[in-house]
Amino acid sequence: MLDAKVKSKLDERLARFQELDAKLADPAVGADPSIGDYMRERGTLAKSMDVYKDYLAVAKELADNREIAKDPNQDAELRELAEMEIPDLEARHDHLEAEIIDQILGQGADNNRNAILEIRAGTGGEEAALFAGDLFRMYQSYASTKGWKFEVMSMSESERGGFKEVIVSVEGDNVFRDLQMEGGGHRVQRVPETEAQGRVHTSAATVAVMPEAEEYEVEIKPEDLQITIQCSGGPGGQSVNTTQSSVRIIHVPTGITVFMQEEKSQHKNKAKGMRVLRSRLYEMKKAEEDAKRAAERRGQTGSGDRSERVRTYNFPQDRCTDHRLGKNFPLGDIIEGKLDKLITELVEYAKQEDLKV
């Protein structure tokens, strides 16, 4: 059975979903300037509420069958039929309950979404950029094992082959569910190639993981955008320098800026830029909601801020420490993208954290 607190939350969401249905069915709402917000909110709730309504229907049918099966006043044939249906109903009930926990609670509402992955070098200069490159290849390898599409949208390379910044689109089953806990500060401890004395240095990179938003979920007004087109930067002599193709998009109300130059077509760069902007705006809205949830549980579990340092990669000691789990993992496996065990434990960790609210 669902925890009483969890069921209460779901009942609140179902009531809101039904309220939105009623609003949108009212002809007068067509003139309401908030209709776009209502449609976006309903779209976000739709799938999760379909699962919950199925769960409630199966739970009622299961309870009815159990009552019939044990009622001596019922017809014997009817009791036998009800008894025969109970195992199948129990299996469906358990499956839907697990789906509710996995797909609806907290971050779970975004579990099935694709993701925008951003990796940026932090403190540590060139060594931090090389570490950002290591993280990029780690996620690329992991995506390959999962059969996900891993597409570079934008990159800024460093002198020694690392990345100052790289933005990637990741598409596939349960992408955001598996990657959401990768967001935050990643720290590396190792001897840089440029270190003559063999001293261990500490460098850092940050990872941001955003669920990719649908167009209907984020309203972006054309008048809120400043879009400039310019020649793309790149190795001298290539056509990338002579084509007006790179696109810079500024969302004036928030100050969010996106720059795209990977494609030779300005239209493709603009389309990619709008995908990133939409996801950043969706993430901003989600962060506000998460802040409220974090405030509720801060007294029980600490800040829960996922922007804090999440993992340390210690090369001299050949271990990778995840600070949320408080556990060490073989460094070689992690760097090679063998993340299944770590990701599985983090998904369960996130689920339990959400249940605490």
C-alpha positions as CSV (number, residue, x, y, z in Angstrom):
1,M,0.0,0.0,0.0
2,L,1.1,3.6,-0.7
3,D,2.3,5.5,2.3
4,A,-0.5,7.8,3.7
5,K,1.6,10.9,3.1
6,V,2.4,9.9,-0.5
7,K,-1.3,9.1,-1.2
8,S,-2.3,12.5,0.2
9,K,0.1,14.2,-2.2
10,L,-1.3,12.2,-5.1
11,D,-4.8,13.0,-4.1
12,E,-4.0,16.7,-4.1
13,R,-2.5,16.4,-7.6
14,L,-5.5,14.5,-8.9
15,A,-7.8,17.2,-7.5
16,R,-5.8,19.9,-9.3
17,F,-5.8,17.8,-12.5
18,Q,-9.6,17.5,-12.4
19,E,-9.9,21.3,-11.6
20,L,-7.8,22.1,-14.6
21,D,-10.0,19.8,-16.8
22,A,-13.0,21.7,-15.6
23,K,-11.4,25.0,-16.3
24,L,-10.4,24.1,-19.8
25,A,-13.8,22.7,-20.6
26,D,-15.4,26.1,-19.7
27,P,-15.9,28.2,-22.9
28,A,-15.3,31.3,-20.9
29,V,-11.7,30.2,-20.2
30,G,-10.9,30.9,-23.9
31,A,-10.6,34.6,-23.1
32,D,-8.5,34.0,-19.9
33,P,-4.9,35.1,-20.4
34,S,-3.8,32.2,-18.1
35,I,-5.1,29.5,-20.5
36,G,-1.6,28.7,-21.7
37,D,-0.4,28.2,-18.1
38,Y,-3.4,25.9,-17.4
39,M,-2.7,23.8,-20.5
40,R,1.0,23.5,-19.7
41,E,0.2,22.5,-16.1
42,R,-2.3,19.9,-17.2
43,G,0.1,18.5,-19.8
44,T,2.7,18.1,-17.0
45,L,0.2,16.3,-14.8
46,A,-1.5,14.2,-17.4
47,K,0.7,11.1,-17.6
48,S,1.2,10.7,-13.9
49,M,-2.5,11.2,-13.1
50,D,-3.4,8.5,-15.7
51,V,-1.2,6.1,-13.8
52,Y,-2.7,7.1,-10.5
53,K,-6.3,6.7,-11.7
54,D,-5.4,3.2,-13.0
55,Y,-4.0,2.4,-9.6
56,L,-7.1,3.6,-7.8
57,A,-9.3,1.6,-10.1
58,V,-7.3,-1.6,-9.7
59,A,-7.1,-1.1,-5.9
60,K,-10.9,-0.8,-5.8
61,E,-11.4,-3.9,-8.0
62,L,-8.9,-5.9,-5.8
63,A,-10.7,-4.9,-2.6
64,D,-14.1,-5.8,-4.1
65,N,-12.8,-9.2,-5.2
66,R,-11.3,-9.9,-1.8
67,E,-14.6,-9.0,-0.1
68,I,-16.6,-11.3,-2.5
69,A,-14.1,-14.2,-2.1
70,K,-14.5,-14.3,1.7
71,D,-18.3,-13.6,1.8
72,P,-20.1,-16.9,2.6
73,N,-23.4,-15.4,1.4
74,Q,-22.1,-15.0,-2.1
75,D,-22.7,-17.6,-4.9
76,A,-20.0,-20.2,-4.8
77,E,-19.2,-19.9,-8.5
78,L,-18.9,-16.1,-8.1
79,R,-16.6,-16.5,-5.1
80,E,-14.4,-18.9,-7.0
81,L,-14.2,-16.5,-9.9
82,A,-13.3,-13.6,-7.6
83,E,-10.6,-15.7,-5.9
84,M,-9.1,-16.6,-9.3
85,E,-8.8,-13.0,-10.3
86,I,-7.1,-11.8,-7.2
87,P,-3.4,-12.9,-8.1
88,D,-3.6,-11.0,-11.4
89,L,-5.1,-7.9,-9.7
90,E,-2.4,-8.0,-7.0
91,A,0.3,-8.1,-9.6
92,R,-1.2,-5.2,-11.5
93,H,-1.6,-3.3,-8.2
94,D,2.0,-3.8,-7.3
95,H,3.2,-2.9,-10.7
96,L,1.3,0.4,-10.7
97,E,2.4,1.2,-7.2
98,A,6.0,0.8,-8.2
99,E,5.4,3.0,-11.3
100,I,3.9,5.7,-9.1
101,I,7.0,5.7,-6.9
102,D,9.4,5.7,-9.8
103,Q,7.6,8.1,-12.2
104,I,5.5,10.5,-10.1
105,L,7.1,11.4,-6.8
106,G,9.3,14.5,-6.7
107,Q,11.8,14.4,-9.6
108,G,10.0,11.3,-10.9
109,A,7.6,13.4,-12.9
110,D,10.4,14.1,-15.3
111,N,11.9,10.6,-15.3
112,N,11.0,9.6,-18.9
113,R,12.3,12.9,-20.4
114,N,15.4,13.3,-22.5
115,A,18.0,15.6,-20.9
116,I,20.3,18.4,-21.7
117,L,23.7,17.7,-20.1
118,E,26.1,20.6,-19.5
119,I,29.7,20.1,-18.3
120,R,31.9,23.1,-17.4
121,A,35.5,23.3,-16.2
122,G,35.8,24.8,-12.7
123,T,38.7,25.7,-10.6
124,G,42.1,24.3,-11.7
125,G,42.8,25.9,-15.1
126,E,43.8,23.5,-17.9
127,E,43.6,20.5,-15.5
128,A,40.0,21.3,-14.8
129,A,39.3,21.4,-18.5
130,L,40.9,18.0,-19.0
131,F,38.8,16.7,-16.2
132,A,35.7,18.1,-17.9
133,G,36.8,16.1,-21.0
134,D,37.1,13.0,-18.8
135,L,33.5,13.5,-17.5
136,F,32.3,14.0,-21.1
137,R,33.8,10.7,-22.3
138,M,32.5,8.9,-19.2
139,Y,28.9,10.0,-19.9
140,Q,29.3,9.3,-23.6
141,S,30.5,5.7,-22.8
142,Y,27.6,5.2,-20.4
143,A,25.1,6.5,-22.9
144,S,26.5,4.0,-25.5
145,T,25.9,1.1,-23.2
146,K,22.3,2.3,-22.6
147,G,21.6,2.7,-26.3
148,W,20.9,6.4,-25.9
149,K,21.5,9.0,-28.5
150,F,24.3,11.3,-27.4
151,E,24.6,14.5,-29.5
152,V,27.0,17.4,-28.9
153,M,25.1,20.7,-29.2
154,S,27.9,23.1,-28.3
155,M,31.5,22.8,-27.2
156,S,34.4,25.1,-26.2
157,E,37.7,23.2,-26.3
158,S,40.8,24.0,-24.2
159,E,44.3,24.1,-25.6
160,R,45.2,20.6,-24.4
161,G,42.1,18.9,-25.7
162,G,39.8,19.3,-22.7
163,F,36.6,21.3,-22.5
164,K,35.9,24.7,-21.0
165,E,32.3,23.9,-21.7
166,V,30.3,21.3,-23.5
167,I,26.5,20.9,-23.9
168,V,25.0,17.6,-24.9
169,S,21.5,16.4,-25.8
170,V,20.9,12.8,-24.5
171,E,17.8,11.0,-25.8
172,G,16.5,7.6,-24.8
173,D,14.5,5.6,-22.2
174,N,14.6,7.1,-18.6
175,V,17.5,9.4,-19.5
176,F,16.6,12.0,-16.9
177,R,15.9,9.4,-14.2
178,D,19.3,7.9,-14.5
179,L,21.3,11.2,-15.0
180,Q,19.5,13.6,-12.7
181,M,21.7,12.9,-9.7
182,E,24.9,13.6,-11.7
183,G,24.2,17.4,-11.4
184,G,26.5,19.2,-9.0
185,G,30.2,19.7,-8.3
186,H,32.7,16.9,-9.3
187,R,36.2,17.0,-7.9
188,V,39.3,15.3,-9.1
189,Q,42.6,14.6,-7.2
190,R,45.5,13.6,-9.3
191,V,49.0,14.5,-10.6
192,P,48.6,16.7,-13.7
193,E,50.7,15.9,-16.7
194,T,52.3,19.4,-16.4
195,E,53.3,18.8,-12.7
196,A,57.1,18.2,-12.7
197,Q,57.3,17.6,-8.9
198,G,54.7,14.8,-8.9
199,R,52.4,16.7,-6.5
200,V,48.7,15.9,-6.4
201,H,46.4,18.7,-7.4
202,T,42.7,19.2,-6.8
203,S,40.6,20.5,-9.7
204,A,36.9,20.7,-10.3
205,A,34.1,20.7,-12.9
206,T,30.4,21.2,-12.6
207,V,27.7,19.2,-14.2
208,A,24.1,20.4,-14.9
209,V,21.4,17.9,-15.9
210,M,18.1,19.4,-17.1
211,P,15.0,17.6,-18.3
212,E,14.3,18.6,-21.9
213,A,11.1,20.6,-21.9
214,E,8.4,20.4,-24.6
215,E,7.4,23.6,-26.3
216,Y,3.9,23.7,-24.8
217,E,5.4,23.6,-21.3
218,V,7.5,26.8,-21.4
219,E,6.1,30.0,-22.9
220,I,8.8,32.1,-24.6
221,K,7.6,35.4,-26.0
222,P,9.4,36.6,-29.1
223,E,9.6,40.1,-27.7
224,D,11.5,38.7,-24.7
225,L,14.4,37.5,-27.0
226,Q,17.5,39.2,-28.3
227,I,19.0,37.1,-31.1
228,T,22.2,38.0,-32.8
229,I,23.9,36.2,-35.8
230,Q,27.6,36.3,-36.4
231,C,30.5,34.4,-38.0
232,S,31.3,31.2,-36.2
233,G,34.7,30.8,-34.6
234,G,36.9,27.9,-35.6
235,P,40.2,26.8,-37.1
236,G,41.4,29.4,-39.6
237,G,40.5,29.0,-43.2
238,Q,37.5,26.8,-42.7
239,S,34.1,27.8,-43.9
240,V,32.9,28.0,-40.4
241,N,34.7,31.4,-40.2
242,T,33.1,32.9,-43.3
243,T,29.4,31.9,-42.7
244,Q,27.0,34.0,-40.7
245,S,25.8,30.9,-38.7
246,S,26.5,31.2,-35.0
247,V,23.6,32.3,-32.9
248,R,23.5,34.0,-29.5
249,I,20.1,34.1,-27.8
250,I,19.4,36.2,-24.7
251,H,16.2,35.8,-22.7
252,V,15.9,39.3,-21.5
253,P,13.6,38.7,-18.4
254,T,16.0,36.2,-16.9
255,G,19.3,37.1,-18.5
256,I,19.8,33.5,-19.6
257,T,22.2,33.5,-22.6
258,V,22.7,30.6,-25.0
259,F,25.4,30.5,-27.7
260,M,25.4,27.9,-30.5
261,Q,27.9,27.5,-33.4
262,E,28.3,23.8,-34.0
263,E,26.1,23.8,-37.1
264,K,26.9,25.6,-40.4
265,S,23.2,26.6,-40.6
266,Q,22.1,29.4,-38.5
267,H,18.6,27.9,-38.4
268,K,19.9,24.7,-36.9
269,N,21.9,26.6,-34.4
270,K,18.9,28.7,-33.4
271,A,16.7,25.5,-33.1
272,K,19.4,23.9,-30.8
273,G,19.7,27.2,-28.8
274,M,16.0,27.3,-28.3
275,R,16.0,23.7,-27.0
276,V,18.6,24.6,-24.4
277,L,16.9,27.9,-23.4
278,R,13.6,26.1,-23.0
279,S,15.2,23.5,-20.8
280,R,17.0,26.1,-18.7
281,L,13.8,28.0,-18.1
282,Y,11.9,24.8,-17.2
283,E,14.8,23.9,-14.8
284,M,14.6,27.4,-13.3
285,K,10.9,26.9,-12.6
286,K,11.5,23.4,-11.3
287,A,14.3,24.7,-9.0
288,E,11.9,27.1,-7.4
289,E,9.5,24.2,-6.6
290,D,12.4,22.1,-5.4
291,A,13.5,24.9,-3.1
292,K,10.1,24.8,-1.4
293,R,10.4,21.0,-1.0
294,A,13.9,21.3,0.3
295,A,12.8,23.8,2.9
296,E,10.2,21.3,4.1
297,R,12.8,18.6,4.6
298,R,15.8,20.6,5.6
299,G,15.2,20.0,9.3
300,Q,15.2,16.3,8.7
301,T,17.9,15.7,6.1
302,G,20.0,18.8,5.6
303,S,19.9,21.2,2.7
304,G,19.5,18.6,0.0
305,D,21.2,21.0,-2.4
306,R,22.2,19.1,-5.5
307,S,24.6,21.8,-6.5
308,E,26.9,20.9,-3.6
309,R,30.0,18.7,-4.3
310,V,28.6,15.3,-5.2
311,R,31.6,13.2,-6.1
312,T,35.4,13.0,-5.7
313,Y,37.6,11.1,-8.2
314,N,40.8,10.2,-6.3
315,F,43.5,8.9,-8.7
316,P,46.3,8.2,-6.2
317,Q,44.0,6.0,-4.1
318,D,42.2,4.6,-7.2
319,R,38.7,5.3,-5.8
320,C,35.7,7.3,-6.6
321,T,33.6,8.6,-3.7
322,D,30.0,9.5,-4.0
323,H,29.2,11.9,-1.1
324,R,25.5,11.4,-1.2
325,L,25.8,7.6,-0.8
326,G,28.9,7.8,1.4
327,K,30.4,5.0,-0.6
328,N,33.5,4.3,-2.7
329,F,33.5,2.8,-6.2
330,P,36.4,1.5,-8.4
331,L,37.7,4.6,-10.1
332,G,38.7,2.8,-13.3
333,D,35.2,1.4,-13.8
334,I,33.6,4.8,-13.2
335,I,35.9,6.8,-15.5
336,E,35.3,4.1,-18.2
337,G,31.5,4.8,-18.0
338,K,30.6,1.6,-16.1
339,L,28.0,3.5,-14.0
340,D,25.2,1.0,-13.7
341,K,25.7,0.1,-10.1
342,L,26.3,3.7,-9.0
343,I,23.4,5.0,-11.0
344,T,21.0,2.3,-9.6
345,E,22.0,3.2,-6.0
346,L,21.5,6.9,-6.7
347,V,18.1,6.4,-8.3
348,E,17.0,4.5,-5.1
349,Y,18.6,7.2,-2.9
350,A,16.7,10.0,-4.8
351,K,13.4,8.0,-4.4
352,Q,13.9,7.6,-0.6
353,E,14.8,11.3,-0.3
354,D,11.5,12.2,-2.1
355,L,9.5,10.0,0.2
356,K,10.8,11.9,3.2
357,V,9.0,15.1,2.3
